């Protein structure tokens, strides 16, 4: 088999001297050449430790007779971008990182790849890049940070901040929480987008079995990284390209795992965008169909009790897959070169589950305290629902596992705001009352880049009265840490003239999670028939004027011009 790197060495005589000048040895030039991509940088805890994993992967590739070259495209942190316009850049960064990795891989010849990331946008970006580049590749998930004292984790900071703003806790207490919420490197220790997407990498078959969401400080993670480097060379020899692994069936497996873990709603942005790169079509209806009847098993925050590091202790992705085995496509290929079913059988034989058991014993828990059995599920309707109606013709998403039961069926008064800042002020100053629908619009991909509504969701969820009596409806998105009655990704978005742009103060909104409905059912407090409502909306639509774009130049202008609907994945066409 002739490798791409060797073929292009003959065409481009500059390659050899330039690589020798980079520090390669003469004997390295003829080896299988492995691109080692990572989001390493001093940007945040999820990426600061990835250089060490890249070195392990490079050493593993060398052990197998290959040679690895380290490339870097640092990501940003949604947490550090909160509270200012920095969060608008978050979703756009995913696509820009993918573009940069495509450039790395195609401007210089490589025979295989290792892709190392931890967090919200870097993990999906790396998975998108694997699909777009399509050289034999393996993903390494960068793991999760430890919990702080009294199991303090970062997703609690938003709620504590809202309590501080309302005068419910002291500045000293707030400072204590801030100083102790992130005690180590790794992704944030809850089932947010970062943790969810690490799990999705393994569920799609692109990461070694059992490697997702390990404690970032653990020796096991370093061992997995070294083995992944070795496996990347084997994959190149087999010419096992990602498109042979990541199929429609692999995505269905990932969505079933997503349901079992109550994964982040942001997966509805990322999995369709990843699927597009593999030439596979999945949409919001795919999620809704597969979540119906799916068993929700995981007791990890924000929906559950425990920090995310306990996930590995209880058996991680393999244990989840064992429990829902009857609902999976077991014959899909994975980066081991074996099928999913073969991997699961092998793990049971080689003592994988015993490794985590000792950690559970130390903290006094049983596996079932973290990952329930299939027959003892928290629920059997998955964890998300896709809502449709005249307010969201293309759909909207809600994580119903974190919504109070009182809000599964409600008729609410519309309180529309054209930006999040005005909405959170209204919540914190008690202008919002029970049975209100807080509507935040012009925050979709084309409106402002689709930032998270994190502070507003936390202000609502931490309010004893409002948390079970109002809903937040937006064409923006939510943090994976969010909980409470929050409906996002409403499409078409306001910037495109979607119905959410036409809602006025006092209109009546019917929210029905059970029946998957999100509808305008009244105008200015008066209930009307669907035909009467539509007539009013047509009149408003005729008078509606688009708002000027938030950005007139730069990367955000490029993203706004090219981004598709949130319900399609929010990627750039």
C-alpha positions in Angstrom: 0.0 0.0 0.0 1.4 3.4 -1.0 0.8 6.1 1.7 -0.2 9.6 0.7 2.8 11.1 2.6 5.3 9.0 0.6 3.6 9.7 -2.7 3.7 13.5 -2.1 7.3 13.4 -1.0 8.1 12.4 -4.6 6.1 15.3 -6.0 7.3 18.0 -3.5 11.1 17.8 -2.9 10.8 20.6 -0.4 9.0 18.4 2.1 12.0 16.4 3.3 14.3 19.3 4.0 11.6 21.3 5.7 10.7 18.5 8.0 14.3 17.8 8.8 14.6 21.5 9.7 11.6 21.0 12.0 13.5 18.3 13.9 12.5 15.1 12.2 15.2 12.5 11.7 16.0 11.1 8.3 14.5 7.7 9.2 11.2 9.4 10.2 10.5 10.7 6.7 9.6 7.2 5.4 7.4 6.3 8.3 3.6 6.5 8.5 3.0 10.1 9.2 0.3 11.0 11.9 -1.3 14.4 12.3 -1.8 15.0 16.0 -4.4 17.8 16.4 -5.3 19.3 19.8 -6.9 22.3 21.2 -4.0 22.7 23.7 -3.5 26.2 25.0 -3.6 28.3 28.2 -7.2 29.2 27.3 -9.1 27.2 30.0 -8.9 24.1 32.2 -10.3 21.8 29.5 -7.3 22.5 27.1 -4.4 23.4 29.3 -3.4 19.8 29.9 -3.8 18.5 26.3 -0.1 19.0 25.3 0.7 16.1 27.7 -1.8 13.9 26.0 -0.5 14.9 22.6 3.0 13.9 23.7 1.6 10.5 24.8 -0.1 10.0 21.5 3.1 10.9 19.6 5.1 8.4 21.8 2.4 5.8 21.0 2.6 6.4 17.3 6.4 6.0 17.5 6.1 2.7 19.4 4.0 1.4 16.4 6.5 2.6 13.8 4.9 5.9 12.9 5.8 9.5 13.4 3.5 12.1 14.8 3.5 15.8 14.2 1.8 18.1 16.7 -0.6 20.8 15.4 -2.7 23.1 17.6 -5.8 25.1 17.2 -6.8 26.5 20.6 -10.4 26.8 21.6 -12.3 29.4 23.7 -14.2 28.7 26.9 -17.9 29.4 27.1 -17.5 30.0 30.8 -14.9 32.7 30.3 -17.0 34.2 27.5 -20.1 34.5 29.7 -21.6 37.9 30.6 -20.3 39.8 27.6 -20.2 39.6 23.8 -17.5 37.0 23.9 -20.1 34.3 24.1 -21.4 35.3 20.6 -18.2 33.9 19.2 -18.7 30.5 20.7 -20.6 28.6 18.1 -18.7 30.3 15.2 -15.5 29.1 16.8 -16.5 25.5 16.2 -16.7 26.0 12.4 -13.5 28.1 12.3 -11.6 25.4 14.2 -12.9 22.8 11.8 -11.7 24.9 8.9 -8.3 25.3 10.4 -7.8 21.6 10.9 -8.9 21.0 7.3 -6.2 23.4 6.2 -3.6 21.6 8.4 -4.5 18.2 7.0 -4.8 19.1 3.4 -1.9 21.5 3.0 0.6 18.9 4.3 0.4 15.2 3.6 -0.5 12.8 6.5 -1.6 9.2 6.6 -3.6 9.2 9.8 -4.7 11.4 12.6 -5.2 11.8 16.3 -7.7 14.4 17.4 -7.5 15.6 21.1 -10.1 17.9 22.7 -12.2 18.2 25.8 -14.8 20.9 25.6 -18.0 22.4 24.2 -16.9 23.5 20.7 -13.5 21.9 20.4 -14.8 18.4 20.7 -17.5 18.8 18.0 -15.0 20.7 15.9 -12.5 17.8 16.0 -15.3 15.3 15.2 -16.4 17.5 12.3 -12.8 17.7 11.1 -12.4 13.9 11.2 -15.4 13.6 8.9 -14.3 16.3 6.5 -10.6 15.2 6.3 -11.5 11.4 6.2 -8.0 10.0 6.8 -7.8 7.1 9.3 -8.3 8.8 12.6 -9.0 8.4 16.3 -10.3 10.8 18.9 -9.0 11.3 22.4 -11.4 12.9 24.9 -9.4 15.1 27.4 -11.4 14.1 30.5 -13.2 15.8 33.3 -12.0 17.9 36.2 -12.4 16.9 39.8 -15.2 18.2 41.9 -14.4 20.8 44.6 -15.1 20.7 48.4 -18.5 19.3 49.2 -18.8 18.2 45.6 -18.9 21.8 44.4 -19.0 22.0 40.6 -18.9 25.0 38.2 -22.5 24.8 37.0 -23.6 25.8 40.5 -21.8 29.2 40.2 -24.5 30.7 38.0 -27.2 29.9 40.6 -25.0 31.2 43.4 -24.4 34.4 41.5 -28.1 35.0 41.0 -28.5 34.4 44.8 -25.8 36.9 45.5 -27.4 39.5 43.2 -30.6 39.0 45.1 -28.8 39.5 48.4 -29.4 35.9 49.5 -25.7 35.0 50.1 -22.8 37.1 51.2 -19.9 38.4 49.0 -17.6 36.2 51.1 -19.6 33.1 50.4 -19.7 33.9 46.7 -15.9 34.4 46.6 -15.4 31.0 48.3 -17.5 29.3 45.6 -15.5 31.0 42.9 -12.2 30.0 44.4 -13.1 26.3 44.7 -15.3 25.4 41.8 -12.5 24.4 39.4 -9.8 22.5 41.4 -8.1 20.8 38.5 -7.7 20.7 34.7 -10.3 19.0 32.5 -13.8 19.7 31.3 -16.3 21.0 33.8 -17.6 18.2 36.1 -21.2 17.9 35.1 -23.1 16.6 32.1 -22.8 19.8 30.1 -21.9 20.1 26.5 -18.3 19.2 27.0 -19.0 16.0 28.9 -21.8 15.1 26.5 -19.6 15.5 23.4 -16.7 13.5 24.9 -19.3 10.7 25.3 -20.6 11.2 21.8 -17.1 10.7 20.4 -16.9 7.3 22.0 -20.6 6.5 21.2 -19.9 7.2 17.5 -17.1 4.7 17.5 -14.3 7.2 17.1 -12.6 6.9 20.5 -11.3 3.8 22.3 -13.9 2.0 24.4 -14.0 3.3 27.9 -11.9 6.4 27.2 -14.6 9.1 27.4 -14.9 11.4 30.5 -12.0 9.9 32.5 -10.7 12.1 35.3 -8.3 14.5 33.6 -5.7 14.0 36.3 -5.7 10.2 36.0 -2.9 7.9 34.8 -5.6 5.9 32.9 -6.2 8.9 30.6 -2.5 9.1 29.7 -2.4 5.4 29.0 -5.4 5.7 26.7 -3.7 8.6 24.8 -0.6 6.5 24.2 -2.7 3.6 23.0 -4.7 5.9 20.7 -1.4 7.0 19.2 -0.5 3.4 18.5 -4.0 2.6 17.1 -3.8 5.6 14.7 -0.8 3.9 13.0 -2.7 0.6 12.8 -5.7 2.4 11.4 -3.5 3.9 8.7 -2.2 0.4 7.8 -5.7 -0.9 7.6 -6.9 2.1 5.7 -9.9 2.2 8.0 -11.2 5.6 7.2 -13.8 7.4 9.4 -16.6 7.1 6.9 -16.5 3.3 7.3 -17.2 3.8 11.0 -19.5 6.8 11.3 -22.7 5.7 9.6 -26.4 6.5 10.1 -26.5 3.6 12.5 -23.6 5.0 14.5 -25.4 8.3 14.9 -28.5 6.4 16.0 -26.4 4.7 18.7 -25.0 8.0 19.8 -28.5 9.5 20.1 -29.7 6.6 22.2 -26.7 7.1 24.5 -27.5 10.8 24.6 -31.0 9.9 25.8 -29.6 7.6 28.5 -27.3 10.3 29.9 -29.7 13.3 29.6 -27.1 14.9 27.4 -26.8 18.6 26.6 -29.4 20.2 24.2 -26.4 21.6 22.3 -25.9 18.1 20.9 -28.8 19.1 18.5 -26.4 21.7 17.1 -23.4 19.5 17.0 -24.5 16.0 15.9 -26.3 17.2 12.8 -23.2 19.4 11.9 -20.9 16.3 12.4 -23.3 14.1 10.4 -23.1 16.6 7.5 -19.3 16.2 7.3 -19.9 12.4 7.0 -22.6 12.7 4.4 -25.2 11.5 6.8 -28.5 13.4 7.4 -30.0 13.5 10.8 -32.3 16.2 12.1 -34.3 17.2 15.1 -37.1 14.7 14.3 -34.4 11.9 14.5 -33.7 13.0 18.0 -37.4 13.2 19.0 -38.1 9.8 17.4 -35.2 8.0 19.2 -35.7 9.7 22.5 -39.4 8.5 22.7 -39.2 5.3 24.6 -35.5 5.6 25.4 -34.4 4.8 29.0 -32.8 7.7 31.0 -30.3 6.1 33.4 -27.7 8.6 34.6 -27.6 10.4 38.0 -25.1 13.1 37.1 -25.6 16.8 37.4 -27.3 19.0 36.3 -30.2 16.6 36.1 -28.8 14.3 38.8 -26.9 14.3 42.0 -23.2 13.6 41.3 -20.3 15.2 39.6 -19.3 13.9 36.2 -16.1 12.1 37.4 -18.3 9.5 39.0 -19.4 8.5 35.5 -16.1 6.7 34.8 -16.3 5.0 38.3 -19.6 3.5 37.4 -18.4 2.1 34.1 -18.7 5.0 31.7 -20.0 4.7 28.1 -19.6 0.9 28.0 -21.8 0.5 31.1 -24.5 2.8 29.5 -24.2 0.8 26.3 -24.5 -2.5 28.2 -27.7 -1.3 29.8 -29.3 -0.2 26.6 -27.7 -2.9 24.5 -31.0 -4.1 23.1 -31.6 -0.7 21.6 -28.2 -0.4 19.8 -26.8 -1.4 16.4 -24.1 -3.7 17.7 -22.6 -4.5 14.3 -21.2 -1.0 13.6 -17.4 -0.8 13.2 -15.3 1.2 15.6 -11.7 2.5 15.7 -10.6 -0.7 17.3 -11.2 -2.4 14.0 -13.9 -4.4 15.7 -17.6 -4.0 16.0 -19.3 -2.3 18.9 -20.7 -5.7 20.1 -17.2 -7.2 20.1 -15.8 -4.3 22.0 -18.5 -4.6 24.8 -17.9 -8.4 25.1 -14.2 -7.9 25.3 -14.5 -5.2 28.0 -16.5 -7.6 30.2 -13.8 -10.3 29.9 -10.7 -8.0 30.5 -11.8 -6.6 33.9 -12.6 -3.1 32.6 -15.6 -2.7 35.0 -13.6 -3.7 38.1 -11.2 -0.8 37.6 -13.8 1.8 38.4 -15.4 -0.3 41.2 -12.6 0.5 43.6 -13.3 4.2 43.3 -17.0 3.7 44.0 -16.2 1.7 47.1 -14.0 4.5 48.4 -16.9 7.0 48.2 -19.5 4.6 49.5 -21.6 4.2 46.4 -22.8 1.4 44.2 -22.8 1.4 40.4 -26.6 1.7 40.4 -26.3 4.9 42.4 -24.7 6.5 39.4 -25.9 4.5 36.4 -29.2 2.8 36.9 -30.1 -0.5 35.3 -32.3 -0.5 32.2 -35.4 -1.8 34.1 -34.9 0.8 36.9 -34.7 3.9 34.7 -35.5 7.4 35.9 -37.8 7.7 32.9 -38.6 6.0 29.6 -39.1 9.0 27.4 -35.5 10.0 26.9 -34.4 13.4 28.0 -35.3 15.9 25.3 -38.4 16.8 23.3 -38.8 18.6 20.0 -41.7 21.1 20.1 -43.4 22.5 17.1 -46.3 24.8 16.3 -46.9 28.3 14.9 -44.3 29.8 17.2 -41.6 27.2 16.1 -42.6 25.9 12.6 -39.1 24.3 12.2 -39.0 23.2 15.8 -37.5 24.0 19.2 -35.8 21.9 21.9 -36.4 21.4 25.6 -34.6 19.1 28.0 -37.6 17.8 29.9 -35.6 15.9 32.5 -34.8 19.2 34.2 -38.2 20.9 33.8 -40.5 21.0 36.8 -43.6 18.8 36.1 -45.8 21.9 36.8 -44.5 23.4 33.5 -45.1 20.4 31.2 -48.5 21.9 30.3 -49.1 25.7 30.5 -50.6 28.7 28.9 -48.3 31.7 29.5 -48.3 35.5 28.9 -45.6 36.6 26.5 -42.9 39.0 27.8 -40.7 39.5 24.7 -37.1 41.0 24.9 -34.8 41.6 22.0 -31.7 40.7 23.9 -30.7 38.7 27.0 -29.5 41.7 29.0 -33.0 43.2 29.2 -34.5 39.9 30.1 -32.2 39.0 33.0 -32.7 42.5 34.4 -36.5 41.9 34.4 -36.1 38.6 36.1 -33.7 39.8 38.9 -35.8 42.9 39.6 -39.0 40.8 39.9 -40.7 42.4 36.8 -41.4 38.9 35.7 -44.3 37.2 37.4 -45.7 33.7 37.6 -47.3 32.5 34.3 -45.1 34.7 32.2 -43.2 33.5 29.2 -39.8 35.3 29.0 -39.0 35.4 25.3 -35.4 36.3 24.3 -35.1 36.8 20.6 -32.6 38.0 17.9 -30.1 35.6 19.6 -30.0 32.9 16.9 -27.1 32.0 14.6 -27.8 34.9 12.3 -29.0 37.3 15.0 -26.0 37.4 17.3 -24.1 34.1 16.8 -26.4 32.0 19.1 -25.0 32.7 22.5 -26.0 30.8 25.7 -28.8 32.2 27.9 -26.9 30.9 30.9 -27.3 33.7 33.4 -31.0 34.1 32.7 -31.7 30.4 33.0 -29.8 30.3 36.3 -31.7 33.3 37.6 -35.0 31.6 36.9 -34.1 28.1 38.1 -32.7 29.5 41.4 -35.8 31.5 42.1 -38.2 29.4 44.2 -41.3 31.0 42.8 -40.4 31.6 39.2 -38.5 28.3 38.7 -41.7 26.3 38.5 -44.2 28.9 37.2 -42.6 30.6 34.1 -40.8 29.5 30.9 -37.9 30.9 29.0 -38.3 30.7 25.2 -35.5 31.7 22.9 -34.0 31.4 19.4 -30.7 31.3 21.3 -29.3 28.3 23.1 -28.5 27.1 26.6 -25.5 26.0 28.5 -25.4 22.2 29.1 -25.5 23.2 32.8 -28.9 24.8 32.5 -31.9 23.5 34.2 -35.5 24.6 34.5 -38.3 25.4 32.1 -36.2 26.5 29.1 -37.0 26.1 25.5 -34.3 27.0 22.9 -33.3 26.8 19.3 -36.7 28.2 18.2 -36.6 28.2 14.4 -36.9 30.1 12.2 -35.1 32.6 14.3 -36.2 36.2 14.8 -33.4 37.6 12.5 -35.0 35.6 9.6 -38.5 36.9 10.4 -39.6 33.8 12.2 -42.8 33.9 14.3 -40.8 34.6 17.4 -40.1 38.1 16.0 -43.8 38.8 15.8 -44.8 38.0 19.4 -46.0 41.0 21.3 -46.5 41.8 25.0 -49.4 39.8 26.5 -49.8 37.3 23.7 -50.8 33.8 25.0 -48.3 31.0 24.5 -49.3 27.3 24.9 -46.4 25.1 26.0 -47.1 21.4 26.0 -44.0 19.2 26.5 -46.2 16.0 26.6 -47.8 16.8 23.2 -44.7 18.5 21.7 -46.4 21.8 21.1 -45.3 25.4 21.2 -48.0 27.7 19.9 -49.3 31.2 20.0 -53.0 30.7 21.1 -54.0 34.3 21.9 -53.4 37.9 21.1 -52.9 40.5 23.8 -54.4 38.3 26.5 -57.4 37.1 24.4 -57.6 33.5 23.3 -58.3 33.1 19.6 -58.7 30.3 17.1 -55.7 29.2 15.1 -57.1 31.0 12.0 -57.6 34.3 13.9 -54.1 34.1 15.3 -52.6 33.4 11.9 -54.4 36.5 10.5 -52.9 38.7 13.2 -49.4 37.2 12.6 -49.8 37.9 8.8 -50.6 41.5 9.6 -47.6 41.8 11.9 -45.3 40.1 9.4 -46.2 42.6 6.7 -45.2 45.4 9.1 -42.1 43.7 10.4 -38.7 45.2 9.6 -35.4 43.2 9.9 -33.1 44.5 12.6 -29.6 45.5 11.4 -27.0 42.7 11.9 -25.1 42.8 15.2 -21.8 42.6 13.3 -20.8 44.5 10.2 -17.5 42.8 9.5 -15.1 40.2 10.8 -15.6 36.5 11.5 -19.1 37.1 13.0 -20.3 38.8 9.9 -19.1 35.8 7.9 -20.8 33.4 10.3 -24.1 35.3 10.3 -24.2 35.4 6.5 -23.6 31.7 6.1 -25.1 30.0 9.2 -28.1 27.6 8.7 -31.0 27.3 11.1 -30.3 26.1 14.7 -32.5 23.1 14.1 -30.3 22.1 11.2 -27.1 22.4 13.2 -26.2 26.1 13.0 -23.2 25.3 10.8 -21.9 27.5 8.0 -22.9 26.6 4.4 
